Amino acid sequence: MPAPVVTTMRLCLALLLLISPLAANPVMDGADPHVIAVGKNYWMYPTESRSRRPVFAAYRSTDLRTWHREGTILELDKVPWVKEDGAPWHGAWAPAMAEKKGRYYFYYSVGPQNPTPSRIGVAVGNSPSGPFKDSGKPLLTGGDGFEAIDPMVFTDPANRKSWFYAGGSAGSKLRVFEMADDMVSFKREVEIEQPKHFTEAPFMHVHERTYYLSYSHGRWNDSSYSVHYATGKSPSGPWEYRGQILSSDEKHQGPGHHAFVQDPATKDWFIVYHRWETSRKEPPFRGTRKIAVEKIEYDAKGLIRPIKMSDGRAR
């Protein structure tokens, strides 16, 4: 091949890499990712697999592919009310972030779930990177067959009302509340019909005036874990079950506990989720869970097309 042609090909490849980085799925270690878009940045709040202490951290990205750990935003052992249940240990997992009127509200799960009930806390800050100050008491405590885990807060762009979703796991029960204006307390609980195949990890987003309630089904540490969804005309339902959109395949097991996020520039939607990188169908799975990103598509009826997990570019 003539030298000028080789040089041209190399220049084109270099330009392509600059325009479209070839970062591969999975994008990082971790689980239970919640992602928001703020300006030109995406912010992720996962359950950290590598942490020896129960802490939460913020990760930042400009492209959903390369993530930088911006630092710890909340240390569980520095929240006074956490130790009031008398449990010998406490876990920190499954956080969520919401913004309202320029302030940021960080919701997080506190274990154990047994023998003392799980709880959900909320901390407040002025930016997505914190610092965050805890509100001083649990927002919600489990009990009577309900596990207070996996919080998610959605603010409806139609009227700016904020809605709180939580629950699942052993109880497999979803509860929905309308948030008070302070975002650290509830205005009221809403009675709902339990979504079909709901286990845990609820998430709400709206696309073209349709409200999408998505959630995980199955056991978190085996191949049954998957993502299902339902649609409705309001954030509190009623919802029509639409099916499964993300499930185990020949290379990855247990995909779930996800978040949807929209690219502010292109308006494309993406799902950020965790999975086990293994072809083995039966646990125990080896290693840590990994976080991956896939682009999602809606069909002509507004239904989400089934998502194929990828190893490679996130978009």
KEKE-3310 file (N, C-alpha, C; in steps of 0.2 Angstrom, whole numbers, plus 5000, padded with zeros to 4 digits):
npx = (5004:5003:5013:5007:4993:4993:4996:4986:4975:4979:4978:4964:4959:4964:4957:4944:4944:4946:4934:4925:4926:4932:4928:4924:4910:4909:4908:4913:4917:4905:4888:4870:4867:4863:4859:4861:4858:4867:4869:4883:4887:4887:4881:4885:4879:4883:4882:4896:4908:4921:4923:4928:4922:4906:4901:4896:4899:4902:4902:4908:4905:4907:4902:4896:4904:4918:4922:4925:4930:4924:4924:4921:4904:4896:4897:4893:4895:4896:4883:4872:4859:4860:4865:4856:4847:4854:4860:4874:4881:4881:4875:4877:4869:4862:4858:4850:4848:4841:4836:4830:4824:4837:4844:4851:4846:4850:4846:4846:4850:4849:4856:4856:4844:4838:4841:4835:4825:4827:4831:4828:4838:4840:4850:4856:4862:4871:4876:4879:4890:4891:4896:4886:4873:4866:4848:4845:4836:4828:4820:4811:4806:4807:4796:4783:4782:4787:4801:4812:4820:4830:4827:4819:4817:4806:4803:4790:4789:4778:4771:4779:4778:4785:4789:4790:4798:4800:4806:4804:4813:4814:4801:4795:4787:4780:4780:4773:4775:4769:4780:4784:4786:4799:4807:4812:4803:4787:4772:4760:4755:4752:4740:4742:4741:4750:4764:4765:4776:4785:4800:4810:4820:4814:4811:4807:4803:4798:4792:4788:4775:4771:4772:4784:4786:4799:4808:4817:4816:4816:4830:4844:4857:4857:4854:4841:4838:4832:4825:4810:4795:4781:4768:4760:4748:4751:4762:4759:4752:4736:4746:4750:4756:4771:4781:4796:4812:4826:4838:4847:4860:4871:4883:4882:4876:4861:4856:4852:4844:4844:4845:4837:4843:4843:4851:4855:4858:4856:4844:4843:4839:4846:4850:4857:4865:4868:4878:4883:4898:4899:4897:4891:4877:4872:4873:4887:4892:4908:4919:4916:4901:4897:4896:4886:4881:4868:4861:4844:4828:4813:4798:4785:4774:4778:4783:4796:4810:4816:4832:4848:4862:4879:4896:4907:4907:4898:4888)
npy = (4994:5011:5024:5037:5033:5025:5034:5043:5035:5033:5045:5048:5038:5042:5055:5050:5043:5054:5061:5051:5043:5026:5019:5005:4995:4985:5001:5004:4998:4993:4996:4997:5010:5028:5041:5057:5072:5086:5102:5101:5090:5073:5065:5052:5041:5028:5011:5008:4995:4994:5000:4999:5005:5011:5022:5035:5041:5053:5052:5059:5063:5067:5061:5049:5038:5038:5039:5049:5049:5060:5062:5058:5059:5057:5050:5036:5033:5045:5050:5054:5047:5035:5025:5023:5012:5001:4991:4980:4982:4992:4995:5004:5008:5009:5023:5039:5054:5070:5086:5102:5118:5123:5116:5101:5085:5071:5054:5039:5022:5013:4999:4987:4975:4966:4960:4972:4985:4991:5008:5024:5038:5056:5069:5085:5097:5110:5108:5095:5088:5090:5098:5087:5088:5079:5077:5074:5065:5049:5047:5037:5022:5004:4990:4979:4970:4978:4984:4997:5003:5007:5021:5033:5048:5058:5072:5080:5087:5093:5099:5102:5095:5083:5066:5052:5036:5019:5004:4985:4970:4958:4960:4964:4975:4990:5007:5024:5041:5058:5071:5084:5102:5104:5094:5085:5078:5070:5074:5067:5050:5039:5028:5013:5001:4987:4985:4973:4959:4966:4968:4976:4992:5004:5015:5031:5039:5051:5052:5060:5063:5051:5041:5031:5018:5009:4994:4982:4964:4948:4939:4948:4942:4932:4924:4927:4940:4956:4968:4976:4985:4997:5007:5023:5037:5046:5051:5042:5032:5024:5010:5001:4985:4982:4973:4964:4971:4970:4957:4943:4936:4926:4930:4939:4941:4944:4958:4974:4985:5000:5016:5028:5041:5056:5063:5079:5087:5079:5073:5060:5044:5034:5019:5016:5003:4989:4974:4956:4950:4937:4920:4910:4903:4900:4906:4905:4920:4926:4939:4957:4967:4976:4991:4997:5005:5008:5013:5017:5013:5019:5012:5015:5016:5021:5012:5004:4997:4980:4978:4975:4969:4976:4974:4985:5000:5013:5021)
npz = (5000:4996:5003:5006:5006:5017:5027:5026:5030:5043:5049:5047:5056:5068:5069:5070:5082:5090:5089:5092:5105:5109:5121:5131:5135:5150:5158:5171:5187:5200:5206:5205:5198:5198:5187:5182:5171:5170:5164:5153:5158:5165:5179:5190:5203:5211:5220:5228:5224:5228:5240:5257:5268:5273:5261:5250:5233:5220:5203:5187:5170:5153:5142:5145:5144:5149:5165:5180:5196:5207:5221:5238:5244:5255:5270:5279:5292:5298:5300:5312:5315:5310:5318:5328:5328:5333:5327:5323:5312:5297:5281:5265:5251:5234:5229:5225:5215:5215:5208:5213:5211:5210:5221:5227:5231:5239:5240:5250:5253:5268:5277:5290:5282:5290:5307:5310:5303:5286:5281:5274:5270:5267:5260:5258:5246:5237:5225:5212:5215:5229:5244:5254:5267:5279:5282:5295:5300:5297:5282:5278:5285:5285:5287:5293:5282:5272:5263:5265:5254:5239:5234:5223:5215:5206:5196:5190:5174:5169:5179:5190:5201:5214:5215:5225:5225:5231:5238:5239:5236:5248:5252:5241:5237:5231:5236:5234:5235:5236:5236:5249:5248:5253:5250:5258:5266:5266:5257:5255:5255:5241:5236:5226:5213:5213:5203:5189:5191:5199:5208:5214:5214:5208:5194:5187:5172:5159:5143:5129:5134:5140:5154:5161:5171:5177:5182:5193:5192:5199:5207:5215:5213:5204:5188:5185:5187:5180:5169:5169:5163:5164:5158:5160:5162:5171:5185:5195:5191:5185:5179:5164:5161:5151:5148:5147:5146:5147:5149:5155:5145:5134:5139:5149:5165:5176:5173:5179:5191:5187:5178:5168:5157:5148:5134:5134:5122:5110:5113:5114:5122:5136:5144:5160:5169:5180:5179:5179:5173:5166:5159:5166:5172:5185:5202:5214:5207:5201:5205:5204:5202:5187:5178:5165:5149:5138:5122:5121:5112:5105:5099:5086:5093:5105:5113:5122:5114:5115:5124:5119:5126:5126:5122:5121:5112:5120:5114)
capx = (5000:5007:5014:5002:4987:4993:4996:4979:4971:4980:4975:4957:4958:4965:4952:4938:4945:4945:4927:4920:4930:4930:4927:4920:4906:4907:4912:4916:4915:4900:4881:4864:4869:4858:4863:4857:4862:4867:4873:4886:4890:4882:4883:4883:4879:4882:4884:4903:4910:4927:4924:4928:4918:4900:4902:4894:4903:4900:4906:4907:4907:4904:4900:4893:4909:4923:4919:4930:4927:4925:4926:4916:4899:4893:4900:4887:4896:4895:4876:4871:4854:4861:4867:4851:4844:4858:4863:4881:4884:4877:4877:4875:4868:4856:4856:4847:4849:4836:4837:4824:4826:4844:4847:4852:4844:4853:4842:4851:4847:4854:4855:4854:4837:4836:4835:4832:4822:4830:4829:4831:4839:4841:4855:4855:4868:4870:4879:4879:4896:4891:4895:4879:4872:4860:4843:4844:4832:4826:4814:4806:4808:4804:4792:4776:4782:4789:4808:4813:4826:4830:4824:4820:4813:4805:4800:4786:4790:4772:4768:4785:4777:4790:4786:4795:4796:4804:4803:4806:4817:4810:4793:4793:4781:4782:4776:4774:4773:4771:4785:4783:4790:4805:4810:4815:4797:4781:4765:4755:4756:4747:4738:4744:4741:4757:4766:4767:4783:4789:4804:4814:4823:4809:4813:4802:4804:4793:4794:4782:4769:4769:4776:4787:4789:4803:4810:4820:4813:4821:4835:4849:4863:4857:4852:4834:4837:4830:4822:4803:4792:4774:4767:4754:4746:4753:4768:4757:4748:4738:4751:4749:4762:4773:4785:4803:4817:4833:4838:4853:4862:4876:4889:4881:4870:4858:4856:4846:4845:4846:4843:4837:4845:4842:4856:4852:4859:4853:4838:4843:4839:4851:4849:4863:4863:4874:4877:4889:4902:4900:4892:4888:4870:4870:4878:4889:4896:4914:4921:4911:4896:4900:4891:4886:4877:4866:4856:4837:4824:4805:4794:4780:4769:4781:4785:4803:4812:4821:4838:4853:4868:4884:4903:4910:4905:4891:4883)
capy = (5000:5017:5027:5042:5030:5023:5040:5046:5031:5034:5052:5047:5034:5047:5059:5046:5042:5060:5063:5046:5038:5019:5016:4999:4992:4989:5007:5005:4994:4996:4993:5002:5017:5033:5045:5063:5076:5093:5105:5097:5084:5068:5063:5045:5039:5020:5008:5006:4989:4993:5003:4995:5009:5013:5029:5036:5045:5056:5051:5064:5061:5071:5057:5042:5032:5039:5042:5051:5049:5067:5062:5055:5065:5056:5045:5034:5033:5051:5052:5051:5043:5028:5020:5022:5005:4997:4985:4979:4985:4996:4995:5010:5006:5011:5030:5043:5061:5074:5093:5106:5125:5124:5113:5094:5081:5064:5049:5033:5016:5011:4993:4980:4974:4961:4960:4979:4987:4996:5015:5028:5045:5061:5074:5091:5101:5115:5106:5088:5085:5091:5093:5086:5088:5075:5081:5073:5059:5044:5049:5032:5016:4998:4986:4976:4967:4983:4986:5004:5002:5009:5027:5036:5054:5061:5079:5080:5093:5096:5103:5102:5091:5078:5060:5047:5029:5015:4997:4979:4965:4952:4962:4966:4980:4997:5013:5030:5047:5065:5075:5090:5107:5105:5088:5080:5075:5068:5078:5062:5043:5038:5021:5011:4994:4984:4983:4966:4957:4971:4966:4982:4997:5008:5021:5034:5044:5053:5053:5062:5063:5045:5040:5025:5015:5003:4991:4976:4958:4942:4939:4952:4939:4927:4926:4929:4948:4958:4975:4976:4991:4998:5014:5026:5044:5050:5047:5038:5027:5017:5008:4995:4982:4982:4968:4964:4974:4969:4951:4939:4933:4921:4933:4943:4939:4948:4965:4978:4991:5004:5023:5031:5048:5059:5067:5086:5090:5075:5071:5052:5041:5029:5016:5014:4998:4985:4967:4952:4948:4929:4916:4906:4905:4899:4909:4912:4924:4928:4946:4962:4969:4981:4996:4997:5010:5006:5017:5014:5016:5018:5011:5020:5016:5023:5006:5003:4990:4976:4981:4970:4971:4976:4975:4990:5007:5015:5024)
capz = (5000:4995:5010:5007:5008:5024:5031:5026:5034:5050:5051:5048:5062:5074:5069:5072:5089:5094:5088:5095:5109:5109:5127:5130:5140:5155:5159:5177:5193:5204:5205:5207:5196:5197:5183:5180:5167:5173:5159:5149:5162:5168:5186:5192:5210:5212:5226:5226:5226:5231:5247:5263:5273:5269:5259:5243:5229:5214:5197:5182:5163:5148:5136:5147:5143:5153:5172:5184:5203:5210:5228:5243:5246:5261:5274:5283:5299:5301:5300:5318:5317:5307:5323:5333:5328:5337:5323:5324:5306:5292:5274:5261:5244:5230:5230:5220:5216:5212:5209:5212:5212:5211:5226:5226:5236:5239:5244:5250:5257:5274:5279:5287:5282:5295:5310:5311:5297:5282:5281:5268:5272:5262:5262:5254:5244:5232:5218:5211:5218:5236:5250:5256:5274:5280:5285:5303:5302:5292:5278:5277:5288:5283:5292:5291:5275:5267:5264:5263:5250:5232:5233:5217:5215:5199:5196:5183:5170:5167:5185:5194:5207:5214:5217:5228:5224:5235:5241:5235:5239:5251:5252:5234:5238:5229:5239:5231:5239:5234:5240:5251:5244:5256:5247:5264:5269:5262:5257:5256:5251:5236:5235:5220:5211:5213:5196:5188:5191:5202:5214:5217:5210:5203:5191:5183:5167:5155:5136:5124:5138:5143:5160:5161:5177:5175:5189:5192:5194:5201:5213:5213:5212:5199:5181:5184:5188:5174:5169:5166:5163:5163:5156:5162:5160:5177:5188:5200:5188:5185:5174:5160:5160:5144:5147:5149:5141:5148:5153:5155:5139:5135:5141:5155:5170:5181:5172:5182:5195:5181:5177:5161:5156:5141:5132:5133:5116:5105:5115:5114:5129:5137:5151:5164:5173:5182:5177:5180:5167:5166:5155:5170:5174:5192:5206:5215:5202:5203:5204:5206:5197:5182:5176:5157:5146:5131:5120:5120:5106:5106:5093:5083:5098:5111:5118:5122:5111:5120:5124:5118:5130:5121:5124:5116:5113:5124:5110)
cpx = (5004:5007:5009:4995:4987:4993:4989:4974:4972:4977:4967:4955:4959:4960:4945:4939:4944:4938:4923:4925:4928:4931:4922:4916:4909:4911:4915:4914:4909:4893:4876:4865:4863:4862:4858:4862:4861:4872:4876:4889:4885:4885:4880:4884:4878:4883:4891:4905:4916:4928:4923:4923:4912:4899:4898:4899:4900:4905:4904:4909:4904:4901:4897:4898:4914:4921:4925:4927:4929:4926:4920:4911:4896:4896:4895:4889:4897:4888:4874:4865:4855:4862:4861:4847:4848:4860:4870:4885:4879:4879:4874:4875:4862:4854:4853:4848:4843:4838:4830:4826:4833:4848:4847:4850:4846:4849:4846:4848:4852:4851:4857:4846:4834:4842:4832:4830:4827:4827:4831:4832:4840:4846:4854:4862:4866:4873:4878:4885:4896:4895:4888:4879:4866:4855:4842:4840:4831:4820:4809:4810:4804:4800:4786:4776:4785:4797:4809:4820:4825:4826:4825:4815:4812:4801:4796:4787:4784:4769:4773:4783:4782:4787:4792:4793:4802:4801:4806:4809:4813:4802:4791:4787:4784:4777:4778:4771:4774:4775:4782:4788:4797:4810:4813:4809:4792:4775:4760:4758:4750:4746:4739:4742:4748:4758:4767:4774:4788:4793:4807:4816:4819:4813:4808:4805:4798:4796:4788:4775:4767:4774:4778:4790:4792:4806:4813:4815:4818:4825:4841:4856:4862:4854:4845:4833:4837:4826:4815:4800:4784:4774:4760:4753:4748:4759:4766:4752:4741:4742:4748:4756:4764:4778:4792:4808:4824:4834:4845:4854:4868:4882:4889:4875:4867:4858:4850:4848:4848:4843:4842:4839:4845:4848:4853:4852:4855:4846:4837:4842:4844:4849:4856:4861:4869:4872:4883:4892:4904:4895:4889:4881:4868:4875:4881:4893:4903:4915:4916:4907:4899:4894:4891:4881:4875:4861:4849:4833:4817:4803:4789:4775:4771:4783:4793:4805:4816:4828:4843:4860:4874:4891:4906:4908:4898:4886:4886)
cpy = (5006:5021:5033:5039:5028:5029:5043:5042:5032:5040:5051:5043:5038:5052:5056:5045:5048:5062:5058:5041:5031:5016:5010:4998:4986:4996:5008:4999:4997:4993:4999:5009:5022:5038:5051:5067:5083:5097:5101:5091:5079:5066:5056:5044:5032:5018:5006:4999:4989:4996:4999:4999:5011:5020:5029:5041:5047:5054:5056:5061:5066:5067:5050:5036:5032:5043:5044:5052:5056:5067:5059:5061:5064:5050:5042:5034:5039:5054:5049:5046:5036:5023:5019:5016:5000:4991:4985:4982:4988:4996:5002:5008:5010:5018:5033:5050:5065:5082:5097:5113:5126:5120:5105:5090:5073:5059:5043:5028:5014:5004:4992:4980:4969:4960:4967:4981:4992:5003:5018:5035:5050:5066:5079:5095:5106:5114:5098:5084:5087:5097:5093:5085:5084:5079:5080:5068:5055:5047:5044:5026:5010:4995:4984:4974:4972:4984:4992:5004:5005:5015:5029:5042:5057:5067:5079:5087:5097:5101:5104:5099:5085:5072:5055:5040:5025:5008:4991:4974:4960:4954:4963:4970:4987:5002:5019:5036:5053:5068:5082:5095:5107:5099:5083:5077:5074:5073:5072:5055:5042:5030:5019:5004:4992:4982:4976:4965:4962:4967:4972:4987:5000:5014:5024:5039:5046:5054:5054:5061:5056:5044:5033:5023:5009:5001:4985:4970:4953:4944:4943:4948:4933:4929:4928:4937:4951:4965:4974:4983:4991:5005:5017:5034:5049:5047:5042:5032:5029:5015:5001:4992:4981:4976:4969:4967:4973:4962:4948:4936:4928:4924:4937:4941:4945:4956:4969:4983:4997:5012:5024:5038:5050:5064:5074:5089:5086:5073:5063:5050:5035:5026:5014:5009:4994:4977:4963:4950:4941:4926:4911:4908:4904:4902:4903:4914:4926:4936:4951:4964:4975:4985:4997:5002:5007:5012:5014:5017:5014:5016:5016:5021:5019:5018:5006:4996:4986:4978:4975:4973:4971:4976:4979:4997:5008:5018:5024)
cpz = (5000:5002:5011:5009:5015:5029:5032:5031:5042:5053:5052:5054:5068:5075:5072:5080:5093:5094:5092:5099:5109:5116:5127:5136:5143:5156:5166:5182:5197:5202:5207:5205:5195:5193:5182:5175:5169:5168:5154:5152:5164:5174:5188:5200:5211:5219:5224:5229:5230:5238:5253:5269:5269:5267:5252:5240:5223:5208:5191:5175:5159:5142:5138:5146:5148:5160:5176:5191:5206:5217:5232:5244:5252:5264:5279:5290:5302:5301:5307:5319:5314:5313:5328:5333:5332:5334:5323:5317:5302:5285:5270:5254:5241:5231:5224:5221:5212:5213:5209:5215:5214:5217:5224:5232:5235:5243:5244:5255:5263:5277:5286:5286:5287:5300:5311:5304:5293:5283:5275:5271:5266:5265:5257:5253:5239:5225:5218:5214:5226:5238:5251:5264:5275:5284:5293:5305:5296:5288:5278:5281:5286:5289:5289:5283:5270:5268:5261:5260:5243:5231:5226:5217:5208:5200:5189:5180:5169:5173:5190:5201:5207:5218:5219:5227:5228:5237:5236:5239:5242:5251:5245:5233:5236:5233:5235:5235:5235:5239:5243:5247:5247:5253:5252:5268:5264:5263:5259:5252:5246:5235:5228:5219:5210:5205:5195:5187:5194:5208:5218:5212:5205:5200:5187:5178:5162:5148:5132:5128:5141:5148:5160:5168:5175:5182:5187:5195:5195:5206:5211:5211:5208:5192:5180:5184:5181:5175:5166:5166:5162:5161:5159:5160:5166:5180:5194:5198:5187:5179:5171:5159:5153:5143:5149:5144:5141:5152:5152:5148:5140:5138:5148:5159:5174:5179:5175:5186:5191:5183:5170:5162:5149:5140:5130:5126:5110:5106:5115:5121:5130:5144:5154:5169:5175:5179:5179:5174:5167:5162:5160:5173:5181:5196:5210:5209:5204:5201:5206:5200:5193:5180:5168:5155:5139:5129:5119:5114:5108:5099:5091:5088:5105:5116:5117:5119:5116:5119:5124:5122:5125:5125:5119:5117:5116:5120:5103)
residu = (MET:PRO:ALA:PRO:VAL:VAL:THR:THR:MET:ARG:LEU:CYS:LEU:ALA:LEU:LEU:LEU:LEU:ILE:SER:PRO:LEU:ALA:ALA:ASN:PRO:VAL:MET:ASP:GLY:ALA:ASP:PRO:HIS:VAL:ILE:ALA:VAL:GLY:LYS:ASN:TYR:TRP:MET:TYR:PRO:THR:GLU:SER:ARG:SER:ARG:ARG:PRO:VAL:PHE:ALA:ALA:TYR:ARG:SER:THR:ASP:LEU:ARG:THR:TRP:HIS:ARG:GLU:GLY:THR:ILE:LEU:GLU:LEU:ASP:LYS:VAL:PRO:TRP:VAL:LYS:GLU:ASP:GLY:ALA:PRO:TRP:HIS:GLY:ALA:TRP:ALA:PRO:ALA:MET:ALA:GLU:LYS:LYS:GLY:ARG:TYR:TYR:PHE:TYR:TYR:SER:VAL:GLY:PRO:GLN:ASN:PRO:THR:PRO:SER:ARG:ILE:GLY:VAL:ALA:VAL:GLY:ASN:SER:PRO:SER:GLY:PRO:PHE:LYS:ASP:SER:GLY:LYS:PRO:LEU:LEU:THR:GLY:GLY:ASP:GLY:PHE:GLU:ALA:ILE:ASP:PRO:MET:VAL:PHE:THR:ASP:PRO:ALA:ASN:ARG:LYS:SER:TRP:PHE:TYR:ALA:GLY:GLY:SER:ALA:GLY:SER:LYS:LEU:ARG:VAL:PHE:GLU:MET:ALA:ASP:ASP:MET:VAL:SER:PHE:LYS:ARG:GLU:VAL:GLU:ILE:GLU:GLN:PRO:LYS:HIS:PHE:THR:GLU:ALA:PRO:PHE:MET:HIS:VAL:HIS:GLU:ARG:THR:TYR:TYR:LEU:SER:TYR:SER:HIS:GLY:ARG:TRP:ASN:ASP:SER:SER:TYR:SER:VAL:HIS:TYR:ALA:THR:GLY:LYS:SER:PRO:SER:GLY:PRO:TRP:GLU:TYR:ARG:GLY:GLN:ILE:LEU:SER:SER:ASP:GLU:LYS:HIS:GLN:GLY:PRO:GLY:HIS:HIS:ALA:PHE:VAL:GLN:ASP:PRO:ALA:THR:LYS:ASP:TRP:PHE:ILE:VAL:TYR:HIS:ARG:TRP:GLU:THR:SER:ARG:LYS:GLU:PRO:PRO:PHE:ARG:GLY:THR:ARG:LYS:ILE:ALA:VAL:GLU:LYS:ILE:GLU:TYR:ASP:ALA:LYS:GLY:LEU:ILE:ARG:PRO:ILE:LYS:MET:SER:ASP:GLY:ARG:ALA:ARG)
# end
